[in-house]
Amino acid sequence: MVYQLYRLQKDRWKMIDFVECGMAMQDFLMILFEICLVLELILLLVRITCFSGKKKIVTAVAVFAVSFMFMGVLMNDHRYCLGESFYQPMLQGYPFSVLMTVVIGLLLYLCWAIRSERRRYHHSLSYWSVNEAVNDVPCGVCFSDPLGRIVLCNTKMQELSRIMTGSYLQDYEALRKAMSGEPESEGLCRLSKDSNVFYFPDGSVWMFQEYGLQEPDCAGYLQTVAVNVSEIYYNGEKIRANNEKLEILNHKLEEMYEKIGDKIREQETLVMKMQVHDNFGRSLLSIRRILERKEDPDKMDKQLSVLKHLVYILTGSAVESMEEVYEDTIRHAEELGISVQISGNFPMHPSYRLLTDRAIRECVTNCARHAHGSTVWVKIDKNADEYTVQITNDGEVPDKNAEEGGGLSALRKAAESGKCRMQVSFSPEFCLILKMPLTERMGFDGTDTDSRRSEDHAEVF
């Protein structure tokens, strides 16, 4: 009996419709359906913003429209139950349990659909994800179509454009004019006319570069990138300042080396002259003693030979050791890693030979110290009136403002003192030319002046 009553009550519960159920049950069902409407609206917005496709968007709109209409039917029956005679029931014959099952099923479906759309959004590439990714990059990025309209522009590019043009970027032509013309903002300046590098008021340095997209579907589209090169710029300025300091220091060191070299040569020359002077005085005293005592003539010849050698040294024409002088010059050049290539014959006059050797030594030293070369070419020509000695090297081309140092200046003085001419050119390459006249070193009777001078010294003693 109890079981039969339970079955009757259960069948009655199944058959009861929305109008016949209690107000609390009606309110509960309508609240659930309102939640469904809110979820349907959220689902529609998610599918629109995530570009899920037209089919899914149309489906969400249809479900929302049907649910909204059904909600109106529920509101109509609910007001009928409240005793408003103007409304007539529309859900008679529809069991409440079926309606509750449909609403709960719709609620579960909407929750699952929203969750699926969110998961798909986070695991797929969309327009918004691209926009977010571009906004996160530290550089400025802008894409424009062939008509100059902005397709995509991240936050950093908008900030830079606002500083350059005074407003946020809406047309690419405004940014292009700002990059090609003079900036309008105070504190903004172009660092180079040949490149789009700008110094901004906040102390940052940005370089703008424009690229044309190569894909067939993107023909005519432009990509503009702004890169922060502040660190590179300031490091470059520090390096440039350090290089200027090093250049000044190197110039001072070179001057000091030149002065040291000149000083050493002067000291060596002074020591040599003092030594020759002492030897010269001792020889004269010895000759005087021999003459006074009328000693063996062999001793006289020996002292005259020594005195003649000293005279040659003082006049710069030590003929006896000339071959050894050239061998020493070649050996000195090889120690510096320089190969001396000589074409032509050396002058016959001892003073010219010594001047030529001195010029070769000076050019070898300059080639190793300044030009960093490996070969020195010496070309000697004898004309009817003069000797011409041309010296060049294979080293680096001298600077435009190169000048003669202490060594070349001393060589010029020595050449001019011997009635010779010296020419030095630094462009297009280093070249030293010595011109030594033949007539200046010859006597009127055709004999060599140096030989006559040495004979005169011999006759005096």
Steps between C-alpha positions, in 0.01 A plus 500: 500500500782736592683411181192579295464837669871572425448411134192723481690790659793448266275489195326810621839676539593403148174623355484832689562796270663842561172675585398247758830487692574728792629856477833404651561240229404752232741758644780243520448392137491860379819588691678206337376613161619857561845361581484312170419825318801673657727207406363501145581871471852435632546214252389726215745774598787250540439354155482846344820627664690177433391486134364147539328499163165602358334163563568501874403865532166441319432196719562701817268779376223249416525329839492835676193612301310175569590512869388860523164411346461201733579726794215723389263200500610411855442857612151491342400180685654628821285814491197286425571309819525829687132561411538748215204413275650683204755217447404154380703181569714375211684203656203291602567138433881539526628312810705707740759223525564514126544876511738471795704235318525717187611805698762306697628339180521840331689638801755217488541539121566874531762448771674238284483719186646805676780293649578349159510839333736637763729199466503531124578870530804436723631217279449653156628800304252781458497870418490596866784267592712653223414847627593406855826343386592810299421726796734297721810549282741774620528661155245700303315316221258640242335343194326711237317417177576651155261790573687597817235371741624347824436126514687423822694729733625405845509720809869592478465628143198708604703661779792579268263638235331722756838653589601546136172624352318637805210254472437127492561327170195481275654536154840361402581804286524711816769270639683489167512881485632509855776253410600677178459861616596697803342381827238731646542413868742688723798298616469266201784510249630290213850368567586429137362628171576169330309280746173523694658513846338742746592624844185528718442740790527222760858428389419185302616446142274321249571383147209471254513251212243441227453170315267395221327165553602250232207256521267510197193547721667797675625689194521872575484457878774665706653392828663773709716404799642732767797350689649641819871552428577714806758261641676464164499877447639591842761224485601629157535852641722368781714309251526807277606717794756239607632478144545876489691490828712210373568685176619806690712278725647318200581831336679614814685169521608529136625852561681378808656210304610742228652732756666208674640378170630845411646538847672165481640580157625837625664337801658230286622760252640713782679202655641404160614854429663526842675170445615602151611837637708333770653256253563785259680697770708201606600435137605861451704488820662175390585645156642813664712285731625291206595813306677653796694183579550402136396144571445210259289601190292183540354642816417815305315299233305315764387821669414657165285196418318535830460873447367446148243256630390755761467764231276267300278447804471873567411574136250211487684299234661193651583335169688205638201350688226587247415140409479410867265797552255368238523147636419634845199688358366184332556302818322765706202489261479120517493517881194725468337258253552732202633388163701768312480471119764721331509568126784703344853584615589704803660843444877500476542802725548392865279776644219405262538135589475581870198725438331225300572245772361736763183553295454122461540449874246773579245359252548148635437624855186694395370202300526274803373753755224689316412327172524141633637384164738223403689630193691819420584574135803715416542618140825683410538677165801696372426776253730741327477760778388318814426182687137420578418265790133402538390303810150351548344216704203265500362615834177674592407827330594796726232724648388806306651731762829311526812713547871447518627373832829563669687238295389633162561859608855415606553316170376808310746722685783261423401491131472878470833548673655286224337709223243224436124517468250282681130451417251308717142420394239320710226464236401275330786312674818579687787594269839656581712645217860618535662700220877534526674718238819375343661842442472606863739229612757539218788743482572731204777273381268201490636336818288402792475774764504247785817340361670838463401590855649180636822555298525855635477365856769249423730771358458716810636227718 
